Amino acid sequence: MASSKPTIVIIHGNWHSPEHFSPLVNDLSTHGYKTVSVTLPSIHYASLKQPPPTGLTEDIDAIRNTALSELTSHPTVDVVLLTHSYSSVPGSAAIQSLDIPSRRADGHSNGIAALLIIAGLFIPAGITLLGPSGGQVPPVMKLFTAKPATAANREAAEITFSGPAAEPGPVALFYHDLPVAEAEHYASLLKPAVWAPHLDTVPFTGYVVVPVFYLMCEDDRALPAAFQRELIAAANKEIAKVARPQAQINVSSINSGHSPYLSRVAETAAWVRRCVGEEV
């Protein structure tokens, strides 16, 4: 990784927004880190003035374009992707040709130096996000149909969206270790997500070409820690087969629910800083 501090590109998870990461952004900024947040079209297509996504491509492109803009604008500074939950999948795919070896082969001195994942998913290229669940909709989700939430699409046909499960609900799933008022505030910011990305095949497995750091949430009620460990074990086998048997996923644990960037802000920020090589 370059001697200067990398830019941290933060990608929120399903139903969430960059606002959920404001406490973490503030902490990292006090330690001299530049952060850039991505707004995923699968949740925020209306505010982005885009049509609803039809697959994973739109989210991948939003991440990729943000990373590439930073790499181009600051040609001596590396980028690190920080993903949470769902966004680890389009985040991994967005790495294609932007990793440091690929960029150097094209004459550049910087690139995506690492992939940081908080309670996320590892989905190999060629399968969908529903692969690990055998094609079943995860119990933390509820599906419903509605017309797209844009003026231009008022006459459009209904499409399928997902939201957090009605029971036990987003506070219990995502924020049970936050004070009640804070948990309810962050739950109120959640928005439905277009379902189409979950049915699309993953085009590229970025976690096999860059160093990966994973923050295991031991008290996660949305993505249980045991399931996280299964995904990590499978990804490590894949990494070993592809090209980098020595490059296993670097796993750290935190005693938190699904959203440690809200409930354990200082600890999560310290983990990020350690991942990029700072002594904390």
Sequence and secondary structure as in RCSB ss.txt:
>XXXX:A:sequence
MASSKPTIVIIHGNWHSPEHFSPLVNDLSTHGYKTVSVTLPSIHYASLKQPPPTGLTEDIDAIRNTALSELTSHP
TVDVVLLTHSYSSVPGSAAIQSLDIPSRRADGHSNGIAALLIIAGLFIPAGITLLGPSGGQVPPVMKLFTAKPAT
AANREAAEITFSGPAAEPGPVALFYHDLPVAEAEHYASLLKPAVWAPHLDTVPFTGYVVVPVFYLMCEDDRALPA
AFQRELIAAANKEIAKVARPQAQINVSSINSGHSPYLSRVAETAAWVRRCVGEEV
>XXXX:A:secstr
  SS  EEEEE  TT  GGGGHHHHHHHHHTT  EEEE  HHHHTTTTT    SSSHHHHHHHHHHHHHHHHHST
T  EEEEEEGGGHHHHHHTTTTTBHHHHHHTT S  EEEEEEES     TTS TTGGGTT   TTEEEEEE  SS
GGGTTS  EEEEEE TTT HHHHH TTS HHHHHHHHHT   EESGGGGS     GGGTS EEEEEETT SSS H
HHHHHHHHHHHHHHHHHT TT   EEEEES  S HHHHSHHHHHHHHHHHTT   
